[in-house]
Amino acid sequence: MTVRLLFLSLAGILPALSPAAAQSNGCAGFPPITLTFDSVLAPIQRDDALTVAQLTRLPGRTPGPAKTTDSHVLGLTQARYGEQSQVSALFKAMGDGTYCASASALTVSFGFQQRIVHVASEIPADSCLHGEVLTHEMRHVAVDEALLREMMPQIRGRLDQVIAGMTPVRSRSQAQAMAAIRRPLESAMRRIMQDFGRERDRRQAQVDTVEEYERVSRVCNGEARNYLPKPVRRPAVRRG
């Protein structure tokens, strides 16, 4: 699993707006911030080209249950999730050389940018075990999809709260103003990503249980052992 956090900014200089209620920093007259929020769910890719050994060594692989940390991997689901954001801002040049600025629009896409389901290349595609391993991996896919559906309204609500608390900023440069505008949004997205990742780990662990690992090793008349690397036999050491 790889987490990607990408935050893009898009700033524009627009004419000064009509005055409104006075702000403590002298910045006023900006319209409300609009939020566009949608989910991303990349299509599932299938890749059965990697061997058991290659899947086991794959970087970023989430470890299984404690009792199976040294086990070999017959199947694996890789998912890269994260967010992409764009912020548009309005600027007003003030008489003292400073700038007033306010976010005008925030666009956020959140979800899974890539999903790949692997079954080890040693397992024949028409075998009983291939079907069992693929079914197990699709349970991981279903967990991700259910979690994304469930959390989208929560994430939207948290972003709405952040936007509601944002006020125009006043800075010496446009770059400083934009950085100040982005700061609470970036902070909120970091917390959202952390919460999403923790809950995802918790739910995926309910799929990768010791009992499930043992079940897969026994199904199909124990076919799994036919495709696992054979233990290396060390030559006996003669003593005396």
C-alpha positions, 0 to 999 in steps of 0.5 A: 500500500502506498499513500499519495498526498498531493496538494495543488494550488491555483491562484488568481488576481481579481479586481477588488470586491465591494466592501462588506462587514469589517474584518479585524485585519481590514480584509472584507468583501470576499464571497463564500468559498465553494467546495467540489468533492468527489471520489476516485475508484480506479478500475481493478487491474489483474496481474498474475505474472509475479511468482510467490517469491516475488509477491512475498518480497514486494515492497510496501506489502502489509504484513499478515497476522503475527503468527503468519509473518514468515508465510509465503504470499499466494495472492496480493491486492495493491491499492494506492489511495490519496487525494488531489486538491486544487485551491483557487484564491481571490486577491486584493492589493491594499494601499500599504503594499500588502495583499488581502486574499481568500480562498474562492473554490476548493476542489478535492478528489479522494479515493483509490488511484490504482488497484492491482490484484495479483495471484501467484504465477505458479497457480494455474488459472483454472485450478481450484486454488486460483479461484480461492485465492482470487476470492480472498483478494476480492474481499480486500477489494470489497473492504476498500470500496465499502470504506470509501463509500462510508467515509466520503460523507464524513470527509465532506463534513470535515472539509465543510467545517474547515472551510466554515472556519476560514477567514481572509488573510493579509500578507506581504506577498501573494505567495505568503497569502496562498500559503496561509490559505492552504495551511488549514486545508493541508492540515485537515487532509493529513488528519483525514488521510491518517484516519482513513489509513488506520480504519482501512488497516483495521478492516483489512486485518479482519480479512487476513486472519490466522484462521483464513490463512489456515483455511486457504492452506487446507482447501482444494485438498491442500493444493497450496503446498504444491506451489510453495517454495520447498524448504532448503535441506541443510547437509548433516554435520558429522561430529566426532 
